[in-house]
């Protein structure tokens, strides 16, 4: 997966190897590493913004995605995305 774009939809596998479609809601570069905020397409179609689960994935140089593994990294990424969303409002 090369450049991951906002609005892009792709399939990921969860812990039980079940495939889920997710949509990219936002992307940012933090300390030289790319990250995307994604949510399940099914949740987005339902349209209830209060119940949408958003999670973050790390994007490597090749455009491959991986989970944010440490609590410290998650906290930094979450805060950066919160700041990004606040700035856009």
N, C-alpha and C positions, 0 to 999 in steps of 0.2 A: 504494500500500500504506500504509494508515494505521498504527496502532499495531502494531508487530511484537511478537508474544507468544512466550514460550518454548513449545516444542512445535509451533509453526506450521511447516507444510511448504509450500515454494514452489519454483518452477522458476527456475533461472538458466542463462545461457549461458556456456560456457567460451571460451577463446581461439580454438578451432576452430569456434565457433558451435554446438557440440553442447549440447543441453539436459540438465541434471542436476537431480534433485530434492534439495533440502537441507532439513534440519530445524534450527530454532533451538534451541540447547542452553542459552544464557544471554544475558542482555542487561545493559548497564550504561550509565550516563551518566558521561562523563569530560570534565572541563573544558568542560561545556556542550554536548558532542556525544554523540549516542547511538551505540552500537556493539552488534552482535550477534555471538556465536560460533556458527558453523554447521558442520555436517558432512553428508556425503552420506548420504542415506537408505539407499542400498544397503549402505554400510559399516556403518551402525548395525544393520541387519537381520541382518548376519552375526554380530554379537554379540561380536566379538573386540576388546575395548576397547583393547588394546595397539596395534592397527593402524589406529585411527580417525584420519583427518586432520581437524583442526579448523582453520578459518580465520575471519578476522574481516571484517565488513563495516560500513561507516559508514552510519548512518541519518540522512537529512536531515529538515528540518522537515515535509516533505510525506510522510515515510515511505518515500521512495525509497532504494534501496540502492546503494552504490558501493564499490569496492575501497579498502582502505587503501593509499595510494600510496607514502609515504616509509618508509624503514627506521626512522627515529626515531619516527614515529607508530606503526608496527607494534610496536616495542619497548615503548612506553608502554602500548598497549592490551593486549599480551600479558601484561605484568606485572600490570596491573589485573585481568585475568581470572584469572590465577594466584592473586592475593590473594583474589579473590571465591570461587574454588573451595576454597581452603584454609580460608576462614572458614566455609564451608558444611559442611565435613567434621567 
